[in-house]
């Protein structure tokens, strides 16, 4: 059982703009909200890459650092850096135990990176992870299909909808755009 849990991250790519939004709630166990204002969306690689993470915070930070190192090694090639991260994550015995998921984006790409070796580019330009991820995903897809809202507006609205359903998601939303 996870001692600390509760995150929802939603990423939307539309009209050449990508927005990643994350809520601020950190929950301890099943009953206690430990923090309402955590920042789970960050800029790395000189502000050229956005990363949103769900899972164990220390594991997510370690993975973000590894991704940034890979970006430096591969001259900012996000897809190559993500594939190398996923391979190392899966192959390394210690890294295999890291409990987190990452969404990463630059001006051209939007990727989900997992410890099972997956690097996924979404067909619809929407990715969501975390405890309220499925709620945010459904909301964002509906908003993409039925509105002309911007990527940022969709990501934030999808998080607000998820926060009204998922007890591990709050409406203290931080959104970064690239």
C-alpha positions in Angstrom: 0.0 0.0 0.0 1.2 3.5 -0.9 1.7 5.6 2.2 1.5 8.9 0.2 -0.7 9.0 -2.8 -3.0 11.3 -4.7 -2.2 13.1 -7.9 -3.8 13.8 -11.2 -1.9 15.1 -14.2 -3.5 16.0 -17.5 -1.7 16.9 -20.7 -3.3 18.3 -23.8 -1.7 19.1 -27.2 -3.7 21.3 -29.5 -2.9 23.8 -32.3 0.9 23.5 -31.7 0.6 24.2 -27.9 1.0 21.7 -25.1 -0.3 22.2 -21.6 0.4 20.0 -18.6 -1.8 20.6 -15.5 -1.5 19.0 -12.1 -3.4 19.2 -8.9 -1.7 20.0 -5.6 -3.0 17.3 -3.2 -0.7 14.8 -1.4 -2.6 12.3 0.7 -1.2 10.1 3.4 -2.9 6.7 3.6 -6.6 6.8 3.0 -7.7 9.5 5.3 -5.3 12.5 5.7 -4.5 15.3 3.2 -0.9 16.2 4.0 -0.5 19.0 1.5 -2.8 20.9 -0.8 -0.2 22.9 -2.8 2.4 20.4 -4.1 3.9 21.3 -7.5 3.8 18.2 -9.7 4.5 19.9 -13.0 8.0 21.2 -13.7 10.2 22.6 -16.4 13.5 20.9 -17.1 16.2 21.1 -19.7 16.5 24.9 -19.6 12.7 25.3 -19.7 12.4 23.4 -23.0 10.7 20.3 -21.6 7.6 20.1 -19.3 7.3 17.1 -17.0 4.3 16.1 -14.9 4.5 13.2 -12.5 2.3 10.9 -10.5 3.5 8.4 -7.8 6.1 8.5 -5.1 7.6 12.0 -5.1 11.2 11.0 -4.5 11.0 8.4 -7.3 9.5 10.9 -9.6 12.3 13.4 -8.8 14.9 10.8 -9.5 13.3 9.9 -12.8 13.0 13.6 -13.8 16.7 14.0 -13.1 17.5 10.9 -15.2 15.4 12.3 -18.0 17.1 15.6 -17.9 20.5 13.9 -17.9 19.4 11.9 -21.0 18.2 15.1 -22.7 21.6 16.6 -22.2 23.3 13.4 -23.5 21.0 13.3 -26.6 21.0 17.0 -27.4 17.4 17.6 -26.4 15.9 14.7 -28.4 13.0 14.0 -26.1 11.9 10.8 -27.7 15.4 9.3 -27.6 15.9 10.5 -24.0 12.5 9.0 -23.0 13.2 5.6 -24.6 16.6 5.5 -22.8 14.9 6.4 -19.5 12.3 3.7 -20.0 14.8 1.0 -20.9 17.1 1.9 -18.0 14.1 2.0 -15.7 13.0 -1.5 -16.7 16.4 -3.1 -16.9 18.0 -1.8 -13.7 17.1 -3.8 -10.7 17.0 -0.8 -8.3 15.2 1.4 -10.8 12.6 -1.3 -11.4 11.2 -0.6 -8.0 10.6 3.1 -8.7 6.9 3.9 -8.4 6.0 6.8 -10.6 4.7 7.7 -14.1 5.9 10.6 -16.1 4.3 12.7 -18.8 6.9 14.7 -20.8 6.4 17.3 -23.5 8.4 19.7 -25.6 7.2 22.0 -28.4 6.8 19.0 -30.8 6.2 15.8 -28.7 3.9 14.6 -25.9 4.9 11.3 -24.2 3.9 9.0 -21.4 6.9 7.2 -19.9 6.5 4.2 -17.6 8.6 1.8 -15.7 7.4 -1.1 -17.7 9.3 0.2 -20.7 6.5 2.1 -22.4 6.9 5.3 -24.2 3.5 6.3 -25.6 2.5 9.1 -27.9 -1.3 9.7 -27.7 -3.4 9.5 -30.8 -5.8 12.2 -29.6 -3.3 14.6 -28.1 -4.4 13.9 -24.5 -2.7 12.0 -21.7 -3.6 11.7 -18.1 -2.1 9.8 -15.1 -2.7 9.4 -11.4 -5.6 8.6 -9.2 -8.0 10.9 -11.1 -6.3 10.3 -14.4 -9.2 8.4 -16.0 -11.7 11.1 -15.0 -9.4 13.9 -16.4 -8.8 11.9 -19.6 -12.5 11.4 -20.3 -13.2 15.1 -19.6 -10.3 16.3 -21.8 -11.3 14.1 -24.7 -14.9 15.3 -24.5 -13.7 18.9 -24.4 -11.3 18.3 -27.3 -14.1 16.9 -29.4 -16.8 19.4 -28.5 -15.2 22.8 -27.9 -12.6 25.1 -29.4 -10.9 25.7 -26.1 -7.2 26.1 -25.9 -4.9 23.3 -24.7 -4.4 25.1 -21.4 -8.2 25.7 -20.9 -8.9 22.0 -21.6 -6.2 20.7 -19.2 -7.4 23.0 -16.4 -11.1 22.2 -16.9 -10.4 18.5 -17.1 -8.5 18.7 -13.7 -11.3 20.6 -12.2 -13.8 18.0 -13.3 -11.5 15.2 -11.9 -11.2 17.1 -8.6 -15.0 17.1 -8.2 -15.0 13.3 -8.5 -11.7 11.9 -7.2 -11.1 12.3 -3.4 -7.3 12.1 -4.1 -7.4 15.2 -6.4 -7.9 18.8 -5.4 -8.6 22.0 -7.4 -5.3 23.7 -6.6 -4.1 23.4 -10.2 -0.7 24.4 -11.6 -0.6 24.5 -15.4 2.5 25.0 -17.6 2.4 25.6 -21.3 5.0 25.0 -24.0 
